[in-house]
């Protein structure tokens, strides 16, 4: 069943359709919340709050944008609000990153081919700054466009591009450091 049918069923009172929607989006919703809050329990609470908000706002969803974009924006805003309540909100300055060389990219690719990619990617993303990790997750794992990410996070497209660029560079650097440490531990 597609999302539009699920939403119509939910609005008609079908709780099974709502549980299908929850199952489909709960993991990425948790990832977004966790990347912002960096605390498992708080992220779980934010996800629950976001699903409640989504359920209440569902009658106003117009299908003008993708449902996932609309919902992830709710998750993002709920997480940011929770973060502000904790008075832990950090602002990130835009930085100018340098280009990666072809050999650096090839080297990182070779390392990823030798190990379990998903596990390594998850470990590396956890070590990155929350904003970079979130943008990389949305862009590469959820395949959101820059416009979708801008809608979700309310960042400008140019800011998102900078964070993607900087995030890729930090991802590579963190991956290299992890692999060097693992190699040193083996020897």
N, C-alpha and C positions, 0 to 999 in steps of 0.2 A: 504494500500500500504506500502511495506517495504521501509526502507531508501535507499537501493540501487536503487530501481525503482524511488523513489523521486529524487535522485541525478541525475540519467540519464534524467529524465523529466526536471529538472531544467536546466541541461546543454543543453537540446534541446529547452530551452526558455519558459518553462511552469512556470509562476509566481505563479499559484495556489499551485504547489508542494512546492515551496519555502516558501509560507505562512504556509503550513502544517508543514514544518520543523521548522519554527520560533515558531509556536504555541507549538510544542512538547518540544522545548528546552529553551524557553525564561525564564521560571520560575527558573530553576536551574542555568541558565547563570546569572540571576540577583542575585540569592543567592550567587554564587561564587564571583561576583564583589562586592556585598554589604559587604560580610564578610571581604574582603580585604580592601575596601575603607571606610567602615562605614559611607557612605553618600549616601542617596537615589538618588539624582540628578546625582552625579558623576557615580554611579553604572549603572543607566539607560543609560547614555551617553556611558559608556564602553561597555555595552551590544549591543547598536546600532553599535558602531565601530567594535565589534567582529563579528556581523552578516555580516557587509560589508566585512570585511577581509575574513570571511569564504566563502562568495559568490565568491569573487575574486580568492580564493585559491582552490575552489571546483574542477576545472579541474585537479588539481595535487593530489587529494585524491585518494589513491590506494587501499582502502579497506583492507590494511594490519593490521589495528587495528580497533577497534570499532569506528564508526563515532562519538559517544558521547565523547569518550576519546579524539579524535582529536579536536573536537570543543571546549570542555572544556579547553583544553590546550591553544587554541587561546584566550578564555575568560580570563583565568588565566594570560597569558602573557600580554594581553592588560591592565588588571587591575593593574598588577605590574608596568608596564610602566607608567600608569597614577599616581600611587602612588609615584613613584620615581620623576616624574615631580613636584609633590607637595612638595618634600623634607621632606616627613613625614615617609619615610621608616624606619621601626623598625626591628631590628634583635632580634630573640628569642633564648635564651640559652636553651639547652637541660637540663631538670631537671630529677632527679630520683624520681619517684613516688612510694608510698607504695601501697601494695595490699589492695583491699577492702575486708572486711569480708563478709561472706555469709549473715549474718544478715543485714548488710548495704544494700546489693543488694536487699534482700527480702523486706526491709523497703521501699526502693525507688520504687520498683515494686508495692507495696500496695498503695502508695500515688498516683502513676500514674493511677491505676485502679479506683480511686475515682473521678478523675477529667478528663476533656477533654484533652486527651493525646497530640493531635497535637498542641493545643494552648500552653500548658505548655512546650512542647519540644521547640517550637519556641521561647518562652519567655526566657527559660534557654539558648538556643544557642546564643541569642543576647547578653547575659551577659558574655559569655566566650571570651577569647582572640581570635582574628580573625583567626589565623592559626589553632587552635584547633577546632573551630566551622566549618571551611571549611573542614577539614579532616573528622570530624564526619559526616557532611552532605554528603560528597562524599561516604564515606564508608557505612553508615547505610541507608541513604535516597535514594541515587542514586545507591547503591549496586555496587560501583566500587571496584575492587580488589586493593590490595596494589600496584601491578604492574601498574595498570591504574592510580592510584593516583600519583605514582612516575613519570609517563609519563606526567601527567597534570601539576604537581607542580615543577618537577625537584628536588624534595627532594629524599634522599636515602630511600630505604625501611626500614632500621633500624630507621631513623629519623621519618618516618611516623608511625611506630609502637609505638615509644616513645610518639609522639603527640596524637595518638589514646588512649594510656594508660593514659596519663596525662589528656587528654580531658574527658575521661570517669570519672576519679576521680573528676575533676573540675565540670563536669556536675552534678554528684551526690551531691557534696558539695553545689553547687549553688541551686539545687533543694531542698535540705534539708533546707537551709536558707530561701528560698522563702516560703516553707510550714510552717516553724516556724513563719515567719512574718505574713502570712495569718491567722494562727491559733490565734496568739496574737491579731490581729485586730478584729477577730470574738468575742473573749472573751472580 
